[in-house]
């Protein structure tokens, strides 16, 4: 498991100095709506891929069941190599497969 980054503490003066070193056009940011500024920042930082908003599902996620599932060792190792959240990634791959099957059978 990866070690978390340390919590950093800055004074207001230090934050202002850091802002001055930034390459961000703060005058432009101050004139744009907050939603747009947040979206642009997250995309620029690599937090969200372009077009992420089209994948949002409103509502509660489906309930998950804890099961025992046998998976080939090489497949499990591949998912685990990408770090924490490998079970969620496996679930997402399975969900995408099911969606494709439903689309092919209904389309």
Buried (B, 14 or more C-beta within 10 A) or exposed (E): EEEEEEEEEEEEEEEEEEEEEEEEEEEEBEEEEEEEBEBBEEBEEEEBEEEEEEEEEEEEEEEEEEEEEEEEEEEBEEBEEEEEEBEEBBEEEEEEEEEEEEEEEEE
